[in-house]
Structure formats: C-alpha cells, structure tokens
Amino acid sequence: MEVKNPTKPNNPQVLNFADTAVAFAHRTDQELKDAKILFGFINKPLLNKVGSVIGAFAVKWKLPFAERITMQTVYKQFVGGRTLLEVEDAAEKLNKLKVTCALDYGAEGKNDESAYNTTMTECIRAIEFASQHENVPIVTTKISGLASDDLLLNLSNGSALSAAEEKAYKAVAKRLDSLCHVAAERGVQLYIDAEESWIQPAIDKVVNNAMLRYNKGRAVVCSTYQLYRHDRYDALVAQHNICQSRGVILGAKLVRGAYMVKERARAKEKGYPSPINPTKEATDTEYNKAISYCLDHIETIDFVNASHNELSVQLMLAGMQERGIAKDHKHALFCQLYGMSDNVTFTLAAEGYRVAKYLPYGPVADVVPYLVRRAQENTSIAGEMGRELRLVIKELERRKSK
Ligand SMILES: Cc1cc2nc3c(=O)[nH]c(=O)nc-3n(C[C@H](O)[C@H](O)[C@H](O)COP(=O)(O)OP(=O)(O)OC[C@H]3O[C@@H](n4cnc5c(N)ncnc54)[C@H](O)[C@@H]3O)c2cc1C
C-alpha cells in the first residue's frame, strides 16, 4: 500500500511494510506456526549455536532422521530445494507473487580443484535452468567456490606466485570466464558475492576484468560492494568511472557485509586497522550514500539493493520517486533472502517494483554448512530473527481474530 505524503527526508515512508496480510498471503496457518517455532529457536543465541553445530554434525555423519528433520525445519524456511527440479516449485510460487529468483548453489567449504570444477559445472547448470525460466533472471556464485583460499590470499597480498599458482590462477579466470560466457549467451545475470577483505582484492581483480569484457550493453556480471567497509563507497565510484571510460555498464550488488566479527578479530590479532566502519550508523550512512550514487547514475549502473533494512529500502523508494525513476526500471532491483523479510519483498512486488529472492539450493549435507555459517557469522541475525518472529506472531494473531 502506497503511503500518502512520504516526504520525511531522513525517514521516508513510501510503502507500508507493516501489513502482514500482504507479507504472508502465500503462507498457510500451519506454515506460519512452523516458522514461529523456528524463528523462536534461532532467536535464542545459545540454542542457535548449539543446535546448528549438532545439526551440521548429524547431517554430515548421516545420523538417522537428521536429513528429514533438517528438511522440515530450516530447509523448508530458507532453502529452495535439493535439486533444480525441486527449486522449480519454490520459483513458481514466487512467480505467482511477481517475485523473481537469484539462484544460489549453497554448497561451500570444499578446497580442491575437482570441487571447483564441480561448482562451475553446477553454476552452468543453474544458468541453463535460469535461461529456461523467465522468473529466474539471476544466478549467484562465490569466487572462493572456484579457487583455493591460499591462492586468493597470495594474489590479494601481491605475493609472487609459484608456477603452480600461476597455473591455478589461469584456471580460476577461465572458470569465471566460462560462467560469464554462458550467462551472456543465455541472457542471464551473474552475481558474484563479496567475501573476506583479505581475499577480496583477488576477487575484485577477476570480477572487474570480467565486467569490462562482458558488460557491453547490459550488466552480465555484477560485483558486490560491502558498505560496512569504509573504503567500499570509493571503490564503487572508482569502478564506475572505469566502466564509463570503457563504455560498459557497472553491475553492482550493494550489501552491508556479513563478516564483521571475523574482520575485526583478524585485524586486532594481526595488528592492522580494521577495514570495518566504527559504528552501525557509519555503515548505514555509507550504504545509503551508495544507493543515492547508484540512483544518480541509473543509466550506467545496474544495481541491486540487497538488504532487509526497511529504512534503506524506503530511502531507495523515495530516491526513485524524487528522480522520476520508473518503479520497474530495469537497473533498479531489490533483493532479500528466501524466507526472510517477506513483508518487504511481497509489498514491493505488489506495488510493481522489481524484487527478487536469493534462493539457495543444493544437497542437504552440502547446504547445511552454508546455513550454519550464515546463522553464526551474521551478528545481526539475532535482531533479524526477532523481527521475523514478531511479524509471524502478528499475522497469526490477525488471522485468529478474524
Ligand atoms: C540478497 C542478499 C545478498 C547478500 N550477499 C552478500 C555478499 O555477497 N557478501 C556479504 O558479505 N554479505 C551478503 N549479504 C549479507 C549482508 O551483507 C548483511 O549481512 C545482511 O543482509 C544484514 O544487513 P541488512 O542491510 O539486511 O540489515 P541491517 O540489519 O540494517 O544491518 C546489519 C549489518 O550492519 C552492519 N553492522 C552491524 N553492526 C555494526 C557495527 N557495530 N559497526 C559497523 N557495521 C555494523 C553489518 O554489516 C551487519 O550485517 C547479502 C544479503 C542479502 C539480503
């Protein structure tokens, strides 16, 4: 529902995200009751930590019932399915609500050349799948799934590479190039996740090169900017300038960043200044500044506001209105994780904005480490789960009082 008079510059209210009837129209009462139990559990940090470690162990060692219990709980809420065939169902449900998907093969943490080739092959299959499903325009991947951490670290440090590392580096660039090539041919967009700051220079190097090669006329490749880092706004502007000088579109996914605790701890341990902004407010300011910059250059930046933060979404909506940018502009996308912030996603979609869900998929044993990492590393998870829980309870109460 569009709110009248949305003009409070620092706290605009363009859309009303509090309408849980819209947010959960696609959920049955039973699904909401299950979500209430799950969010209640995840919201308790100790239970979350212990439960996720035990869960990961049980799945890894194939303990009886582990896979079935995981499927009926976290998987149902946060994952699209074990295979692309299963993903089709989730994608179709989202399609009915005018929400598109960014397919995310969730397996991670394996460090050998054959695993990197498997990730690439899986990603190519996802791109082929996307090209056959209109509401799956995006596939996402991580460079650490295509390359070893040691190689990325050495490249990022500027260390001289051994002959074997040179060979491995060429193989990584080739894997990424194959993905971009198929994505370009099939009309699919490829998002590359941002990772830890100590391997990000290597990621930037290969991804920015790919962008210059493939983003002619449209953004085939999108890099990710973590605005919890104090240097990323400048990096965004610098890469935009390079793209403009080469006549290509900058593809940018804006996120706040998921590894804050790890980043700060490593900086302290190794005695270098933390790359992370000193406060949440500073991160918010950088993030919202980046949104304004992208809106100001909407014709040459294809970007996604990948956030659950309602104020950042409202600021982008107000910014679009002020600049006269159409709701369905092909370069302005919103994106939330599957199973989270449904109030934001489905309200945006109902109002005609372009919005996608990040939809992870993959075998249970491979995806569980990804879910555990997300639950444990994301310090905002407790706050986010508290908000999800409140929304689910509100909707259950609304339905009961009808
Ligand atoms: C679609 C999608 C794709 C994503 N892809 C990536 C990715 O590729 N790489 C990645 O790293 N993350 C990624 N994330 C996660 C993202 O970076 C955030 O961790 C998460 O979305 C929470 O931030 P928020 O903007 O949604 O909301 P908020 O809850 O408003 O912000 C929480 C975030 O603010 C920052 N923050 C919190 N406290 C402080 C503090 N004291 N000082 C400084 N900063 C602080 C942290 O980044 C924290 O995660 C993705 C998220 C989404 C929704």
The ligand as an SDF file (V2000), in Angstrom:
LIG
                    3D

 53 58  0  0  0  0  0  0  0  0999 V2000
   20.2880  -10.7390   -1.2280 C   0  0  0  0  0  0  0  0  0  0  0  0
   21.4570  -10.6500   -0.3050 C   0  0  0  0  0  0  0  0  0  0  0  0
   22.7310  -10.9370   -0.7720 C   0  0  0  0  0  0  0  0  0  0  0  0
   23.8320  -10.8430    0.1000 C   0  0  0  0  0  0  0  0  0  0  0  0
   25.1010  -11.0710   -0.3850 N   0  0  0  0  0  0  0  0  0  0  0  0
   26.1750  -10.8620    0.4360 C   0  0  0  0  0  0  0  0  0  0  0  0
   27.5080  -10.9430   -0.0490 C   0  0  0  0  0  0  0  0  0  0  0  0
   27.7520  -11.2240   -1.2280 O   0  0  0  0  0  0  0  0  0  0  0  0
   28.5320  -10.7100    0.8210 N   0  0  0  0  0  0  0  0  0  0  0  0
   28.3150  -10.3550    2.1390 C   0  0  0  0  0  0  0  0  0  0  0  0
   29.2900  -10.0960    2.8750 O   0  0  0  0  0  0  0  0  0  0  0  0
   27.0590  -10.2710    2.6220 N   0  0  0  0  0  0  0  0  0  0  0  0
   25.9920  -10.5240    1.8080 C   0  0  0  0  0  0  0  0  0  0  0  0
   24.7180  -10.3960    2.3170 N   0  0  0  0  0  0  0  0  0  0  0  0
   24.5090  -10.1900    3.7730 C   0  0  0  0  0  0  0  0  0  0  0  0
   24.5480   -8.7120    4.1100 C   0  0  0  0  0  0  0  0  0  0  0  0
   25.8760   -8.2550    3.9480 O   0  0  0  0  0  0  0  0  0  0  0  0
   24.1080   -8.3920    5.5490 C   0  0  0  0  0  0  0  0  0  0  0  0
   24.9070   -9.1030    6.4660 O   0  0  0  0  0  0  0  0  0  0  0  0
   22.6860   -8.6980    5.8760 C   0  0  0  0  0  0  0  0  0  0  0  0
   21.8420   -8.5080    4.7860 O   0  0  0  0  0  0  0  0  0  0  0  0
   22.2190   -7.7760    7.0240 C   0  0  0  0  0  0  0  0  0  0  0  0
   22.2680   -6.4260    6.6170 O   0  0  0  0  0  0  0  0  0  0  0  0
   20.9520   -5.5950    6.2120 P   0  0  0  0  0  0  0  0  0  0  0  0
   21.3320   -4.4970    5.2990 O   0  0  0  0  0  0  0  0  0  0  0  0
   19.9630   -6.5530    5.6740 O   0  0  0  0  0  0  0  0  0  0  0  0
   20.3440   -5.0460    7.5690 O   0  0  0  0  0  0  0  0  0  0  0  0
   20.7840   -4.4030    8.9360 P   0  0  0  0  0  0  0  0  0  0  0  0
   20.2460   -5.3380    9.9590 O   0  0  0  0  0  0  0  0  0  0  0  0
   20.3450   -2.9930    8.9870 O   0  0  0  0  0  0  0  0  0  0  0  0
   22.3530   -4.3850    9.0090 O   0  0  0  0  0  0  0  0  0  0  0  0
   23.1230   -5.3020    9.7170 C   0  0  0  0  0  0  0  0  0  0  0  0
   24.5260   -5.1450    9.1650 C   0  0  0  0  0  0  0  0  0  0  0  0
   25.0670   -3.8490    9.5300 O   0  0  0  0  0  0  0  0  0  0  0  0
   26.4670   -3.9540    9.7660 C   0  0  0  0  0  0  0  0  0  0  0  0
   26.7340   -3.6330   11.1810 N   0  0  0  0  0  0  0  0  0  0  0  0
   26.0590   -4.0960   12.2730 C   0  0  0  0  0  0  0  0  0  0  0  0
   26.5910   -3.6220   13.4170 N   0  0  0  0  0  0  0  0  0  0  0  0
   27.6300   -2.8390   13.0510 C   0  0  0  0  0  0  0  0  0  0  0  0
   28.5980   -2.0920   13.7980 C   0  0  0  0  0  0  0  0  0  0  0  0
   28.5870   -2.0640   15.1360 N   0  0  0  0  0  0  0  0  0  0  0  0
   29.5390   -1.4050   13.1120 N   0  0  0  0  0  0  0  0  0  0  0  0
   29.5770   -1.4190   11.7450 C   0  0  0  0  0  0  0  0  0  0  0  0
   28.6820   -2.0970   10.9810 N   0  0  0  0  0  0  0  0  0  0  0  0
   27.7190   -2.8220   11.6200 C   0  0  0  0  0  0  0  0  0  0  0  0
   26.8350   -5.4050    9.4510 C   0  0  0  0  0  0  0  0  0  0  0  0
   27.2010   -5.4470    8.0910 O   0  0  0  0  0  0  0  0  0  0  0  0
   25.5300   -6.1650    9.6870 C   0  0  0  0  0  0  0  0  0  0  0  0
   25.4640   -7.3690    8.9700 O   0  0  0  0  0  0  0  0  0  0  0  0
   23.6180  -10.4760    1.4550 C   0  0  0  0  0  0  0  0  0  0  0  0
   22.3320  -10.1670    1.9040 C   0  0  0  0  0  0  0  0  0  0  0  0
   21.2600  -10.2420    1.0510 C   0  0  0  0  0  0  0  0  0  0  0  0
   19.9090   -9.8640    1.5660 C   0  0  0  0  0  0  0  0  0  0  0  0
  1  2  1  0
  2  3  1  0
  2 52  2  0
  3  4  2  0
  4  5  1  0
  4 50  1  0
  5  6  2  0
  6  7  1  0
  6 13  1  0
  7  8  2  0
  7  9  1  0
  9 10  1  0
 10 11  2  0
 10 12  1  0
 12 13  2  0
 13 14  1  0
 14 15  1  0
 14 50  1  0
 15 16  1  0
 16 17  1  0
 16 18  1  0
 18 19  1  0
 18 20  1  0
 20 21  1  0
 20 22  1  0
 22 23  1  0
 23 24  1  0
 24 25  2  0
 24 26  1  0
 24 27  1  0
 27 28  1  0
 28 29  2  0
 28 30  1  0
 28 31  1  0
 31 32  1  0
 32 33  1  0
 33 34  1  0
 33 48  1  0
 34 35  1  0
 35 36  1  0
 35 46  1  0
 36 37  1  0
 36 45  1  0
 37 38  2  0
 38 39  1  0
 39 40  1  0
 39 45  2  0
 40 41  1  0
 40 42  2  0
 42 43  1  0
 43 44  2  0
 44 45  1  0
 46 47  1  0
 46 48  1  0
 48 49  1  0
 50 51  2  0
 51 52  1  0
 52 53  1  0
M  END
$$$$
